[in-house]
Amino acid sequence: MPASESIFARMRAQSHTKIELSRTSKLGNLWRIMHVVNLGMIGGGTVGSGVFHALQQNGELFAKRTGVRINIVKIAVKAFDEPRPYPIPRRYLTTDWHSVVNDPQVQIVAELAGGTTVARTMVLSALRLGKPVVTANKALLSAHGEELFAAARANHTNLYYEASVAGNIPIIKALREGFVGNRITHIYGIVNGTCNYILTRMKRDGMEFDVALKEAQRLGYAEADPTLDVDGLDAMHKTGILASLAHGFWVESRRIYVEGIRAVTQADIRFADQLGYTIKLLGIVKLLDYTRHTGPQIQVSVYPALVPKSHLLADVNDVFNAVFVRGDVVGDTMFYGRGAGKDATASAVLSDLADSALDLILGTKHRVPAFVAHERTGTVVPIGDVNSRYYVRLSVVDQPGVLAQISSILGRAKISIASVIQPEEHKGSTVPVIMMTHQTRNAALAKALSQIGKLPVVKGKPAMIRVENFD
């Protein structure tokens, strides 16, 4: 018997049982067996204290539904007196994460510390001991997911990560289990609450980006350094995880095209509204082609996009998240909820604790694998080769012949214009010109806009935002 399997067997034996009398059944008193599983946590900050609080609040409900009582053994923290939303009694705390992972009484490890360096070591250490790991760490999975899932397989255990994408929205479980019989053709996700809040305030209250960002920071929705959120990196981590899970090969973050929302202006918000659209930061995964020889050819991107106001995603506002999924069998589905915060994330962690504890007790190791590399080949298509419709905004000198010069460049690039708007109310030497294109290659439009930006009659860098019609 492999060493990891013997460890697994010992861990099962360690999960003791209690006989409890249930009085909830209409059929009368029922004797039932209640298993107790020991949990060690790494991280007692926002998410960690949220999980602790949720188990104190609903642990009894959790136990009644699953037949498993989660017993917290130890919680590793940076400092005993660090601020946390919910208090954790001192008797649970340690500053030595090794004592959590290596404790023979600890059967499941929850990594809730964040980061990608020490967290990687923590998770690998637990997996190599054959212990299942629950994590909310999307950055860690984005950077090292392939290695971590391989370690879980090699040591006959599992890595659970529902809380890593879109908070309490069960999108990982849906893709992994609910849609197991579907080839996923499209995923569109509003997966960063900070950006969604900023864009909502820009549209609803007429704020400029900088003002909306400061408001988000004041309310605690954005960090003092908002780079990870507003430059699209947080959404990139989550989108890469969804793409990998949906298409069966690991998508490296360096393959994902990323564009944040700093360049979105109040003018773009207003003109998009006039055209019947709302601007949202989307994480996008599209199946562009598939053959047995090449495997899936997919687009994986994060960028602000014009979303038709008639689409459900256009009505997802403030800090809420939503993920739209299209499968070849199920058709269109959408998941909606809070995407971050101590309680929303804790809810997702508890879901993973239920799965990991039941897998452990039943000896299944994993009923549905956390990640299956079921495609030997697969490619992320470069953004330059992706076709889309585009919104283009130019600031031009108000004189005859300007549109003719612009149209000439676009014509040579074989880019077709669907419509042009030149607002009459603008005064001064320059005026905005808004164009909507038909489908065209990203590389072709980028090259054309570079040439247009060099025209003496064009002032400032041309702005371009992609249009998603969910066809």
Order of alpha helices (4+ residues) and beta strands (2+ residues): alpha-beta-beta-alpha-beta-beta-alpha-beta-alpha-beta-alpha-beta-beta-alpha-alpha-alpha-alpha-beta-alpha-beta-beta-beta-beta-alpha-beta-beta-alpha-beta-beta-beta-alpha-beta
